[in-house]
Amino acid sequence: MSWDLKEAIDYYRRQGAPGDQTALRNLLGEIQSEQGGAIPKYLLTAAAEGLGVKESYLAAIVRRIPSLRLADHHVLEICAGPNCSRRGKLAAEAEQYAGKVEIRLVPCMRQCGKGPNLRFDGKLYNTADAQLLDRLIREADR
């Protein structure tokens, strides 16, 4: 079973979020944990919308709690499984963005029938190509 932000928001709402600071902190901690140690902007935005609060409110809480942190850089993970590697040369295409994003080759993302696959700031994209890479990087620069 995969992690789902909406389910997490629903759970922590029942625990008292956003009014209860402990429940809110626990939700943000779970988001951070699921994303490998930092909260990406798109998930902070989605959490704020789901909770009915301003994104700046959640960002202020993250800054106030030392164990939480916002993602200050973008992470591009490229599936290096045998099927994705064979179908596309995303790693080679991604090299041109090495100064703008952190690039990681990761083991199989288990989406073989939908590849090539990549994850950008924690969000999975299937049937990825050079045009998608370019669009993601351009949008991230805004």
C-alpha positions, 0 to 999 in steps of 0.5 A: 500500500502506498502513502496517500496525502489525502488519507494523511490529511484526513487522519490528522484532521480527526486528530485536531489539525490544523488547530492542534499544533501537535497533530499539525506537526505530526502531519508535516513530519509524516510528509517529510518522512515520506519524501525522504527528509524534506517537504517539497513545495508542491506537497506543502501547497497540497497540504495547505489546500487540504487543511484549508489554511494558507501555505505561508502558515504551514511554511512558518510552522516548518521554519519554527520546528527544527526537525522539519525542513522545506526542500530547498532544492529539487530532486530528480530521480530516474528509474535505472531498472532494466526496462526503463533503462532500455526504453529511454535514455533519461539519465543522459538527457538529465545531465544537462540539468545537473547544476539546477537539480540533484539527479539520482539514479534509483533502482526499479520504481516498479512501474515497468509497464508505464516507463520510462519513469522518473520522480521529480520532488517526490512526484512520479511521472510515467512515460517520461521523455526529454520534453517532460524533463525540460518542462519540469525544470522550467516550471521549477525555476519559477 
